[in-house]
Every structure is written in C-alpha cells, then in structure tokens.
C-alpha cells in the first residue's frame, strides 16, 4: 500500500508546490494527534473485520507475518488508530519516494511487533488486559513518534 502511495505521491508532489502540500498536511497531523489523544472524534476509513486471533498463535514467524500482511493490505482491518492513514497522506503529499520506503518498513515492523509480543501471553486475554490498561498512553506515544518521524522526513526533504 505504501509503495502505491509513493508512486501516486510522486505525481501529486510533482504537480503541487511544497508550500501547498505542507499547508494541506500540517492540519491533518494536528487533527490526528488530537484524535489519538482522545480530544476529538475523527472517523477513519476501515474494514471492520478483525484478523482471527488464531493467526497470531501460528508461531513467532508465520503468525506475525500473516497478521502483518492481512492488516497491512487492508484485507482484514479494524483500525483503532488514524496513524496509518496519516502516514499514507504524508507519503502522498510530503514524503519523497525513499522516505516512503522507510515508512513502509517502519509500518511493517510495527505491525509485526504487536502480534509477536502477544504470543507469550497465550489465549487467556492477558495481552489485551495489559493493552487496555495502557491504551491511552500508548496511543499518544505512538502518535507523537509517528508525527516526529514524518516531520523529520519533511524537514530533511525541504533541505
């Protein structure tokens, strides 16, 4: 998905001046940060189906890869976060092709980490209990990390 966004982004970035693209992107970053912090409601496009939990328990390699593929391609994606959408818009508007490849790799790694980490908890719901207790903190921390990474990419591009 990021690769398609990078190719389309090349067209968009060639047609619109940087200042216009940045003016479109900056308010979206702020809106997503406010959404992730729970301060505003902002719906995101999603396919409201979950990857079955059994996929996560297919081992430390196969399960996370299948989970990441299904989530990353949107085949089965309930999206509690607007961060993937923000990254895609960033790739379309302000991040150059090489930055888009880095964003794709970062997205894949992030999608792998969660199911890989959950394997040690078994199927008793312990992982979800831990997640729920720290959900807001993790949402804000990942939103800030994503916004920082995108902003760094934009600043490096502008130089």
LINQUI-V192973 format. One record per residue. N is the residue number from 1. RES is the residue in three letters. SS is DSSP state (@ for helix, = for strand, . for the rest). OMEGA is omega as a letter, one per 30 degrees, with the letter a starting at -180 (* if undefined). Layout:
# LINQUI-V192973
n = (N,N)
res = (RES,RES)
ss = (SS,SS)
omega = (OMEGA,OMEGA)
This chain:
# LINQUI-V192973
n = (1,2,3,4,5,6,7,8,9,10,11,12,13,14,15,16,17,18,19,20,21,22,23,24,25,26,27,28,29,30,31,32,33,34,35,36,37,38,39,40,41,42,43,44,45,46,47,48,49,50,51,52,53,54,55,56,57,58,59,60,61,62,63,64,65,66,67,68,69,70,71,72,73,74,75,76,77,78,79,80,81,82,83,84,85,86,87,88,89,90,91,92,93,94,95,96,97,98,99,100,101,102,103,104,105,106,107,108,109,110,111,112,113,114,115,116,117,118,119,120,121,122,123,124,125,126,127,128,129,130,131,132,133,134,135,136,137,138,139,140,141,142,143,144,145,146,147,148,149,150,151,152,153,154,155,156,157,158,159)
res = (UNK,UNK,UNK,UNK,UNK,UNK,UNK,UNK,UNK,UNK,UNK,UNK,UNK,UNK,UNK,UNK,UNK,UNK,UNK,UNK,UNK,UNK,UNK,UNK,UNK,UNK,UNK,UNK,UNK,UNK,UNK,UNK,UNK,UNK,UNK,UNK,UNK,UNK,UNK,UNK,UNK,UNK,UNK,UNK,UNK,UNK,UNK,UNK,UNK,UNK,UNK,UNK,UNK,UNK,UNK,UNK,UNK,UNK,UNK,UNK,UNK,UNK,UNK,UNK,UNK,UNK,UNK,UNK,UNK,UNK,UNK,UNK,UNK,UNK,UNK,UNK,UNK,UNK,UNK,UNK,UNK,UNK,UNK,UNK,UNK,UNK,UNK,UNK,UNK,UNK,UNK,UNK,UNK,UNK,UNK,UNK,UNK,UNK,UNK,UNK,UNK,UNK,UNK,UNK,UNK,UNK,UNK,UNK,UNK,UNK,UNK,UNK,UNK,UNK,UNK,UNK,UNK,UNK,UNK,UNK,UNK,UNK,UNK,UNK,UNK,UNK,UNK,UNK,UNK,UNK,UNK,UNK,UNK,UNK,UNK,UNK,UNK,UNK,UNK,UNK,UNK,UNK,UNK,UNK,UNK,UNK,UNK,UNK,UNK,UNK,UNK,UNK,UNK,UNK,UNK,UNK,UNK,UNK,UNK)
ss = (.,@,@,@,@,@,@,@,@,@,@,@,@,@,@,.,.,@,@,@,@,@,@,@,@,@,@,@,@,@,@,@,@,@,@,@,.,.,.,.,.,.,.,.,.,.,.,.,.,.,.,.,@,@,@,@,.,.,.,.,.,@,@,@,@,@,@,@,@,@,@,@,.,.,.,.,.,.,.,.,.,.,@,@,@,@,@,@,@,@,@,@,@,.,.,.,@,@,@,@,@,@,@,@,@,@,@,@,@,@,@,@,@,@,@,@,@,@,@,@,@,.,.,.,.,@,@,@,@,@,@,@,@,.,@,@,@,@,@,@,@,@,@,@,@,@,@,@,@,@,@,@,@,@,@,@,@,@,.)
omega = (l,l,l,l,l,l,l,l,l,l,a,a,l,a,a,l,a,a,l,a,l,l,l,a,a,l,l,l,l,a,a,l,l,l,a,l,l,a,l,l,a,a,l,l,a,l,a,l,a,l,a,a,a,l,a,a,l,l,a,a,a,a,l,l,l,l,a,l,a,l,a,l,a,l,l,a,l,a,l,a,l,a,l,l,l,l,l,l,l,l,l,a,a,a,a,a,a,l,l,l,l,l,l,l,l,l,l,l,a,l,l,a,a,l,l,l,a,a,a,a,a,a,a,l,a,l,a,l,l,a,a,a,a,a,a,l,l,l,a,a,l,l,l,l,l,l,l,l,l,l,l,l,l,a,l,l,a,a,*)
